[in-house]
Amino acid sequence: MPSTISIEHGAAIPSGLDDDVLIAIGVRQGQLETDAPDVVAAFAAASGFEGKVGQTLLTSSGESARLLVGLGEEPKASDFRKIGAAIGTASLKSPAVVADVLEALEPADRVVAASALAQGLILGTYRFDEYQATPESVKLNEALIVAKGGAKVGAAVAQGVEIAEAVAFARDMVNMPGGDLIPKEFANRAVAAGKAAGLDVEVWDKAAIKKAKLGGLLGVNKGSAQEPRLVIMRHNPEGKAKGKVALVGKGLTFDAGGLSIKPAGSMETMKNDMGGGAAVIGAMLLVPLLAPKLEVTAFIPMTDNMLGGDAMRVGDVLTARNGKTMEVLNTDAEGRLILSDALSLAAEEKPDAILDAATLTGACMVALGDRMAGVMGNNEELVQRVLASAQDQGELAWHLPLPEHLRSTIDSDIADLRNIATKPFGGSLTAGLFLQEFVDGIPWVHLDIAGPAFSSAAWDETTKGGTGYGVRTIAGVLASWSKLSAS
């Protein structure tokens, strides 16, 4: 990612640039003759460049190369992540880029767009090369954004960089192999990142987890050679807090399925099964910046789901933190088991609301595809806030129901609950109904991010592999927090 993104106040491109600096110029669709330099307008038209959002054309004019970047017919602030990613990707062979693309916006929109542009520049050029003997040497080292708007636009650029770095942290965690990002290592990295952000971070080892009676987490961990961890991250504001929110993230560092073993092909991306935990950690890193007056606590249970000699068996009954018993009828439905404990702990804090994120069900991918999260909850106002934040942050999400008529399908003959439904329909919905049993009636929303947490291809600011999905949506909800009307 770029080592430096800075802001140049004013409308003019600075003089004295080195010859190898790439200058990106925004062009509105249908305004080629107006927005593009005269010397390249005819060439652009002949090349099929129309100015569609994110469309680019590399040309030259004078000493420095020019990159024409499409802004669309009516540029919107929400498009600038895609625009920033397009600039960054096209500029990878240049040591620096000057982005002059914000002037087509109204002044009020430039602040939001400047943040999105910085995010796109960083996230679109993200690379995970920790395991490459010869990492890719071509990268964008520096970017300068030229814009009017003074200190507000400058602050927005700085904020966009912080948001992108939090998303990149989550991507790094998801991209790490499960054999390296074992629970202890995941916890250590959460501690380091959290403390650097000014958070209080506590880690429970196996002994502490036993003492706390986290039976779901302990049950899933039985087949593993790696001890579990529970990470608790806290932001306690100075003075009176404007509210209190709890976050929960699934930290399943690798999912082999347990004794209900997955097929080999289905395990290929199961290092991503801690994507919800990574997203929650990433969002927590932004709380001091975006929601400094809000009290926020996050609970991330961490284990892998393996097949060791004493692995959790089909038919076993586990007791969650809140005392409810859970009959395990499929060991590959383990995420809800470890979340039962974390949600119970969150509910004990008596927050105004609980948000959880988890790569929970393949059924959600069947319903919504691999780019969209399912959003479920017991409070319509909170659900709508999450959906609105997802839209603002450019993360696709869709509201799914929690049908009461499906609740009986997770009743067990010998325990309080069974971890899979008696019918093979609505798997993401019955998983949500299961989780609802552990929030003690507190306003709660569940994000099933099984699809968008990991991408098989690059698109817009999303690169192949871990996406960091959920960091921006959750952080956006926290940044705009106000008391729920029903609270």
C-alpha positions as CSV (number, residue, x, y, z in Angstrom):
1,M,0.0,0.0,0.0
2,P,1.2,3.6,-0.4
3,S,3.5,4.6,2.3
4,T,2.3,8.2,2.2
5,I,-1.0,9.8,1.2
6,S,-1.1,13.5,1.6
7,I,-3.3,16.5,0.6
8,E,-2.5,19.5,-1.5
9,H,-5.0,22.3,-0.8
10,G,-6.2,24.3,-3.8
11,A,-7.3,23.5,-7.3
12,A,-4.0,23.7,-9.1
13,I,-1.7,20.7,-9.7
14,P,1.7,21.6,-8.0
15,S,4.5,22.6,-10.3
16,G,8.0,21.1,-10.4
17,L,6.9,17.5,-10.3
18,D,9.4,14.8,-11.4
19,D,8.9,13.4,-14.9
20,D,7.9,10.0,-13.6
21,V,5.1,11.2,-11.5
22,L,1.7,10.1,-12.8
23,I,-1.1,12.8,-12.8
24,A,-4.6,11.4,-12.5
25,I,-7.3,13.7,-14.0
26,G,-11.0,13.2,-13.3
27,V,-13.2,13.1,-16.4
28,R,-17.0,13.2,-16.3
29,Q,-18.9,10.9,-18.6
30,G,-20.0,13.0,-21.6
31,Q,-17.6,15.8,-20.7
32,L,-14.4,14.6,-22.3
33,E,-13.8,17.8,-24.3
34,T,-14.3,19.9,-21.1
35,D,-12.4,17.9,-18.5
36,A,-9.5,16.3,-20.5
37,P,-6.5,18.3,-21.6
38,D,-7.0,19.4,-25.3
39,V,-3.9,17.5,-26.4
40,V,-5.3,14.1,-25.3
41,A,-9.1,14.5,-25.7
42,A,-9.1,13.4,-29.3
43,F,-6.8,10.4,-28.5
44,A,-9.1,9.4,-25.5
45,A,-12.2,9.5,-27.7
46,A,-10.5,7.4,-30.3
47,S,-9.5,4.9,-27.6
48,G,-13.0,4.3,-26.5
49,F,-12.6,6.2,-23.2
50,E,-16.1,7.4,-22.1
51,G,-15.5,8.5,-18.5
52,K,-17.5,5.7,-16.9
53,V,-16.9,5.4,-13.1
54,G,-13.5,3.8,-12.6
55,Q,-12.6,3.7,-16.3
56,T,-8.9,4.7,-16.9
57,L,-6.8,5.6,-19.9
58,L,-3.0,6.2,-19.6
59,T,-1.8,8.9,-22.0
60,S,0.7,11.7,-21.8
61,S,0.9,15.5,-21.9
62,G,4.0,17.5,-21.4
63,E,6.6,16.2,-19.0
64,S,4.4,14.0,-16.8
65,A,2.2,11.2,-17.8
66,R,-1.6,11.6,-17.6
67,L,-4.1,9.1,-16.4
68,L,-7.6,9.9,-17.3
69,V,-10.1,8.6,-14.7
70,G,-13.8,8.2,-15.3
71,L,-16.1,9.9,-12.7
72,G,-19.4,8.9,-14.3
73,E,-22.2,11.3,-15.5
74,E,-22.9,12.8,-12.1
75,P,-20.0,12.0,-9.7
76,K,-21.1,10.8,-6.3
77,A,-18.9,10.6,-3.2
78,S,-19.7,6.9,-2.8
79,D,-18.0,6.2,-6.1
80,F,-14.6,7.4,-5.0
81,R,-13.4,4.1,-3.4
82,K,-13.7,2.6,-6.8
83,I,-12.1,5.6,-8.4
84,G,-9.3,5.6,-6.0
85,A,-8.7,1.9,-6.5
86,A,-8.7,2.4,-10.3
87,I,-6.1,5.2,-9.9
88,G,-3.9,3.1,-7.6
89,T,-4.0,0.0,-9.8
90,A,-3.1,2.0,-12.9
91,S,-0.3,3.8,-11.1
92,L,1.6,0.8,-9.8
93,K,4.5,1.3,-12.1
94,S,4.9,4.9,-11.0
95,P,6.7,6.0,-7.8
96,A,4.0,8.6,-7.1
97,V,0.6,9.7,-8.3
98,V,-1.1,13.1,-8.1
99,A,-4.9,12.7,-8.0
100,D,-6.9,15.7,-9.3
101,V,-10.4,14.2,-9.3
102,L,-12.5,15.9,-6.6
103,E,-13.3,19.2,-8.3
104,A,-16.4,17.9,-10.1
105,L,-18.1,17.4,-6.7
106,E,-20.0,20.0,-4.6
107,P,-17.9,21.2,-1.7
108,A,-20.1,19.4,0.9
109,D,-19.5,16.1,-0.9
110,R,-15.7,16.5,-1.1
111,V,-15.1,15.6,2.5
112,V,-16.8,12.2,2.2
113,A,-15.3,11.6,-1.2
114,A,-11.7,12.5,0.0
115,S,-11.9,9.8,2.7
116,A,-13.3,7.3,0.2
117,L,-10.6,8.2,-2.4
118,A,-7.8,7.6,0.2
119,Q,-9.4,4.3,1.1
120,G,-9.5,3.2,-2.5
121,L,-5.9,4.2,-3.2
122,I,-4.8,2.0,-0.3
123,L,-7.1,-0.9,-0.5
124,G,-7.0,-1.2,-4.3
125,T,-3.2,-1.6,-4.1
126,Y,-3.2,-3.9,-1.1
127,R,-0.9,-6.9,-1.4
128,F,-0.3,-9.8,1.0
129,D,3.2,-10.9,0.2
130,E,4.4,-12.2,3.6
131,Y,5.0,-15.7,2.2
132,Q,6.5,-14.8,-1.1
133,A,10.3,-15.4,-1.5
134,T,10.4,-12.5,-4.0
135,P,7.6,-10.1,-3.1
136,E,6.2,-8.0,-6.0
137,S,8.4,-5.0,-6.3
138,V,6.0,-2.8,-8.2
139,K,3.9,-0.8,-5.9
140,L,2.6,2.7,-5.4
141,N,4.8,4.5,-2.8
142,E,3.2,7.9,-2.6
143,A,0.0,9.6,-3.5
144,L,-0.9,13.3,-3.4
145,I,-4.6,14.3,-3.5
146,V,-5.2,17.8,-4.9
147,A,-8.5,19.4,-3.6
148,K,-10.1,22.5,-2.4
149,G,-11.8,22.3,1.0
150,G,-9.1,23.2,3.6
151,A,-8.7,21.4,6.9
152,K,-11.9,19.3,6.6
153,V,-10.8,17.7,3.4
154,G,-7.3,17.1,4.8
155,A,-8.8,15.5,8.0
156,A,-11.0,13.3,5.8
157,V,-8.0,12.1,3.9
158,A,-6.2,11.2,7.1
159,Q,-9.3,9.5,8.4
160,G,-9.6,7.5,5.1
161,V,-6.1,6.3,5.6
162,E,-6.9,5.1,9.1
163,I,-10.0,3.2,8.0
164,A,-8.1,1.6,5.1
165,E,-5.3,0.5,7.4
166,A,-7.9,-1.1,9.8
167,V,-9.4,-3.0,6.8
168,A,-5.9,-4.0,5.7
169,F,-5.2,-5.4,9.2
170,A,-8.4,-7.6,8.9
171,R,-7.3,-8.7,5.4
172,D,-3.9,-9.7,6.7
173,M,-5.4,-11.8,9.4
174,V,-7.7,-13.6,7.0
175,N,-5.0,-14.2,4.5
176,M,-2.6,-15.8,7.0
177,P,-2.5,-19.6,6.9
178,G,-4.4,-21.3,9.7
179,G,-1.4,-23.2,10.8
180,D,0.4,-20.0,11.6
181,L,-2.5,-17.9,12.8
182,I,-3.3,-20.2,15.7
183,P,-5.5,-18.8,18.5
184,K,-2.5,-17.7,20.6
185,E,-1.0,-15.9,17.6
186,F,-4.3,-14.3,16.6
187,A,-4.7,-13.1,20.2
188,N,-1.2,-11.7,20.3
189,R,-1.7,-9.7,17.1
190,A,-5.0,-8.4,18.5
191,V,-3.2,-7.3,21.7
192,A,-0.5,-5.5,19.8
193,A,-2.9,-3.7,17.4
194,G,-5.4,-2.9,20.1
195,K,-2.8,-1.4,22.5
196,A,-1.3,0.7,19.6
197,A,-4.8,2.1,19.0
198,G,-5.2,3.0,22.7
199,L,-7.6,0.2,23.7
200,D,-7.6,-2.0,26.8
201,V,-7.1,-5.6,25.8
202,E,-7.5,-8.7,27.9
203,V,-6.8,-12.3,26.9
204,W,-8.2,-15.3,28.6
205,D,-6.3,-18.6,28.3
206,K,-7.8,-22.1,28.5
207,A,-7.8,-22.0,32.3
208,A,-9.6,-18.7,32.4
209,I,-12.1,-20.0,29.8
210,K,-12.8,-23.1,31.9
211,K,-13.3,-20.9,35.0
212,A,-15.8,-18.7,33.0
213,K,-17.7,-21.9,31.9
214,L,-17.5,-21.2,28.2
215,G,-18.7,-24.6,27.3
216,G,-19.3,-23.9,23.6
217,L,-15.7,-22.7,23.0
218,L,-14.2,-25.6,25.1
219,G,-16.3,-28.1,23.2
220,V,-15.2,-27.0,19.8
221,N,-11.6,-26.8,21.0
222,K,-11.5,-30.4,22.2
223,G,-10.2,-31.8,18.9
224,S,-7.4,-29.3,18.6
225,A,-3.8,-29.4,19.7
226,Q,-3.9,-25.6,20.0
227,E,-5.4,-24.0,23.2
228,P,-8.3,-21.6,22.8
229,R,-8.3,-17.9,23.6
230,L,-10.9,-15.3,24.3
231,V,-9.9,-11.7,23.5
232,I,-11.8,-8.8,25.1
233,M,-11.1,-5.3,23.8
234,R,-12.5,-2.3,25.5
235,H,-12.8,1.4,24.7
236,N,-13.8,3.5,27.7
237,P,-14.3,7.1,26.9
238,E,-13.3,10.0,29.1
239,G,-16.3,11.6,30.8
240,K,-19.8,10.4,30.3
241,A,-20.3,7.9,27.5
242,K,-23.0,8.6,24.8
243,G,-23.9,4.9,24.8
244,K,-22.7,1.4,25.3
245,V,-22.3,-1.2,22.5
246,A,-20.9,-4.7,22.5
247,L,-19.3,-6.4,19.5
248,V,-18.8,-10.1,19.0
249,G,-16.7,-11.7,16.3
250,K,-16.2,-15.4,15.3
251,G,-12.5,-16.2,15.6
252,L,-12.4,-19.7,14.1
253,T,-8.8,-19.8,12.9
254,F,-9.3,-22.9,10.7
255,D,-12.3,-25.1,10.2
256,A,-11.8,-28.7,9.1
257,G,-15.3,-29.4,10.2
258,G,-14.4,-31.6,13.2
259,L,-15.7,-35.2,13.0
260,S,-18.3,-34.0,10.5
261,I,-15.3,-33.4,8.3
262,K,-15.4,-31.1,5.3
263,P,-14.5,-32.3,1.8
264,A,-10.9,-31.2,0.9
265,G,-12.1,-28.6,-1.6
266,S,-14.3,-27.0,1.0
267,M,-11.3,-26.6,3.3
268,E,-9.2,-24.6,0.8
269,T,-10.4,-21.2,2.1
270,M,-11.2,-22.2,5.7
271,K,-8.4,-20.0,7.0
272,N,-11.0,-17.3,6.5
273,D,-13.3,-18.6,9.2
274,M,-12.1,-16.0,11.6
275,G,-13.1,-13.2,9.2
276,G,-15.8,-12.0,11.7
277,G,-13.3,-11.8,14.5
278,A,-10.9,-9.9,12.2
279,A,-13.6,-7.5,11.2
280,V,-14.6,-6.8,14.8
281,I,-10.9,-6.2,15.8
282,G,-10.5,-3.9,12.8
283,A,-13.6,-1.9,13.7
284,M,-12.4,-1.6,17.3
285,L,-9.1,-0.1,16.1
286,L,-11.2,2.8,14.7
287,V,-13.4,3.4,17.8
288,P,-11.0,6.0,19.4
289,L,-10.9,7.9,16.1
290,L,-14.6,7.6,14.9
291,A,-16.6,7.1,18.1
292,P,-14.4,8.5,21.0
293,K,-17.4,9.2,23.2
294,L,-18.9,5.7,22.9
295,E,-18.2,2.8,25.3
296,V,-17.5,-0.3,23.2
297,T,-16.5,-3.8,24.3
298,A,-15.6,-6.6,21.9
299,F,-15.5,-10.3,22.6
300,I,-13.6,-12.6,20.1
301,P,-13.6,-16.3,20.9
302,M,-10.7,-18.1,19.2
303,T,-10.1,-21.7,18.4
304,D,-9.8,-24.0,15.4
305,N,-12.1,-27.0,14.6
306,M,-10.1,-30.1,14.2
307,L,-10.3,-33.9,14.5
308,G,-8.0,-34.8,17.4
309,G,-8.4,-37.9,19.5
310,D,-10.9,-36.4,21.9
311,A,-12.8,-34.2,19.4
312,M,-16.3,-33.2,20.0
313,R,-18.6,-36.0,19.0
314,V,-21.9,-35.9,17.2
315,G,-24.5,-36.2,20.0
316,D,-22.5,-34.5,22.6
317,V,-24.2,-31.9,24.8
318,L,-22.4,-28.6,25.6
319,T,-23.4,-26.0,28.2
320,A,-23.0,-22.4,27.2
321,R,-22.0,-19.6,29.5
322,N,-25.6,-18.6,30.1
323,G,-26.5,-22.2,31.2
324,K,-28.4,-23.3,28.1
325,T,-27.5,-26.7,26.8
326,M,-26.7,-27.4,23.1
327,E,-26.9,-30.8,21.4
328,V,-24.2,-31.1,18.7
329,L,-25.7,-32.9,15.7
330,N,-23.1,-31.6,13.2
331,T,-19.7,-30.6,14.4
332,D,-19.2,-28.4,11.4
333,A,-21.9,-26.1,12.7
334,E,-19.4,-24.9,15.3
335,G,-19.4,-21.1,14.9
336,R,-22.7,-20.7,16.7
337,L,-21.3,-22.8,19.5
338,I,-18.4,-20.5,20.2
339,L,-20.6,-17.5,19.6
340,S,-23.1,-18.7,22.2
341,D,-20.5,-18.0,25.0
342,A,-19.3,-14.7,23.5
343,L,-22.9,-13.4,23.1
344,S,-23.7,-14.4,26.6
345,L,-20.7,-12.5,27.9
346,A,-21.7,-9.5,25.9
347,A,-25.3,-9.6,27.2
348,E,-24.0,-9.7,30.8
349,E,-22.5,-6.2,30.1
350,K,-26.0,-4.9,29.7
351,P,-25.1,-2.8,26.6
352,D,-27.6,-0.8,24.6
353,A,-27.0,-3.1,21.6
354,I,-25.0,-6.1,20.5
355,L,-23.5,-6.5,17.0
356,D,-21.9,-9.8,15.9
357,A,-20.1,-10.7,12.7
358,A,-19.4,-14.3,11.6
359,T,-18.6,-16.4,8.6
360,L,-21.4,-18.5,9.8
361,T,-23.3,-20.4,7.0
362,G,-22.9,-21.6,3.5
363,A,-26.7,-21.2,3.2
364,C,-26.2,-17.4,3.3
365,M,-24.0,-17.7,0.2
366,V,-26.6,-19.8,-1.5
367,A,-29.2,-17.2,-0.9
368,L,-27.2,-14.0,-1.5
369,G,-24.0,-14.9,-3.4
370,D,-20.4,-14.3,-2.4
371,R,-20.4,-10.5,-2.2
372,M,-23.3,-9.8,0.0
373,A,-23.8,-10.3,3.8
374,G,-27.0,-11.4,5.4
375,V,-28.3,-9.1,8.2
376,M,-30.6,-10.4,10.9
377,G,-31.7,-9.1,14.2
378,N,-34.3,-8.6,16.9
379,N,-34.6,-4.9,16.6
380,E,-35.7,-3.3,13.3
381,E,-34.2,0.1,14.0
382,L,-30.8,-1.4,14.6
383,V,-31.1,-3.6,11.5
384,Q,-31.8,-0.5,9.4
385,R,-28.8,1.3,10.9
386,V,-26.6,-1.6,9.9
387,L,-28.0,-1.7,6.4
388,A,-27.7,2.0,6.0
389,S,-24.1,1.9,7.2
390,A,-23.3,-0.9,4.8
391,Q,-24.7,1.1,1.9
392,D,-22.7,4.2,2.9
393,Q,-19.5,2.2,3.2
394,G,-19.9,0.3,-0.1
395,E,-20.4,-3.1,1.5
396,L,-23.3,-5.1,0.1
397,A,-25.9,-6.4,2.6
398,W,-29.4,-7.7,2.6
399,H,-32.0,-8.0,5.4
400,L,-33.0,-11.6,6.2
401,P,-35.8,-12.5,8.6
402,L,-35.8,-14.6,11.7
403,P,-39.1,-16.5,11.2
404,E,-40.8,-17.6,14.4
405,H,-42.2,-20.7,12.7
406,L,-38.6,-22.0,12.3
407,R,-37.7,-21.6,15.9
408,S,-39.1,-25.1,16.8
409,T,-36.7,-26.7,14.3
410,I,-33.8,-26.1,16.7
411,D,-35.5,-27.7,19.7
412,S,-33.6,-30.7,20.9
413,D,-35.1,-33.9,22.4
414,I,-32.5,-34.1,25.2
415,A,-31.1,-30.5,25.5
416,D,-32.4,-26.9,25.3
417,L,-31.2,-26.5,21.7
418,R,-29.8,-28.5,18.8
419,N,-27.0,-26.9,16.7
420,I,-28.6,-27.7,13.3
421,A,-32.3,-27.6,12.4
422,T,-34.5,-30.6,11.9
423,K,-35.2,-29.4,8.4
424,P,-32.6,-28.6,5.7
425,F,-34.2,-25.3,4.8
426,G,-33.3,-21.7,5.7
427,G,-30.0,-22.6,7.2
428,S,-28.8,-19.1,7.7
429,L,-32.1,-18.2,9.4
430,T,-32.1,-21.0,11.8
431,A,-28.5,-20.2,12.7
432,G,-29.6,-16.7,13.5
433,L,-32.5,-18.0,15.6
434,F,-29.9,-20.1,17.5
435,L,-27.8,-17.0,18.2
436,Q,-30.8,-15.0,19.3
437,E,-31.1,-17.4,22.3
438,F,-28.0,-15.9,23.9
439,V,-28.6,-12.1,23.7
440,D,-31.1,-12.0,26.6
441,G,-33.5,-9.8,24.7
442,I,-31.0,-7.0,24.2
443,P,-31.2,-5.2,20.7
444,W,-29.0,-7.3,18.5
445,V,-27.9,-7.6,14.9
446,H,-26.1,-10.5,13.3
447,L,-24.0,-10.2,10.1
448,D,-23.4,-13.5,8.3
449,I,-20.4,-12.6,6.2
450,A,-19.6,-16.2,4.9
451,G,-19.6,-14.9,1.3
452,P,-18.0,-11.5,1.3
453,A,-15.2,-12.2,3.9
454,F,-13.1,-13.8,1.1
455,S,-13.0,-13.1,-2.6
456,S,-11.8,-15.3,-5.4
457,A,-11.2,-12.3,-7.7
458,A,-10.3,-8.6,-7.5
459,W,-13.0,-6.0,-8.1
460,D,-13.1,-2.3,-7.3
461,E,-11.2,-1.8,-4.1
462,T,-11.5,-5.4,-3.2
463,T,-8.4,-7.5,-3.8
464,K,-8.3,-11.3,-4.1
465,G,-8.3,-13.2,-0.8
466,G,-9.3,-11.6,2.5
467,T,-11.5,-8.6,2.0
468,G,-11.9,-7.1,5.5
469,Y,-15.6,-7.0,5.0
470,G,-17.5,-5.6,7.9
471,V,-14.8,-3.3,9.3
472,R,-16.3,-0.2,7.6
473,T,-19.9,-1.2,8.2
474,I,-19.5,-1.8,11.9
475,A,-17.3,1.3,12.4
476,G,-19.9,3.3,10.6
477,V,-22.7,2.2,12.9
478,L,-20.5,3.1,15.9
479,A,-19.4,6.5,14.5
480,S,-23.0,7.7,14.1
481,W,-24.3,6.1,17.3
482,S,-27.4,7.5,19.0
483,K,-29.8,6.0,21.5
484,L,-32.2,3.5,20.0
485,S,-35.8,4.8,20.1
486,A,-37.0,1.7,21.8
487,S,-34.3,1.7,24.4
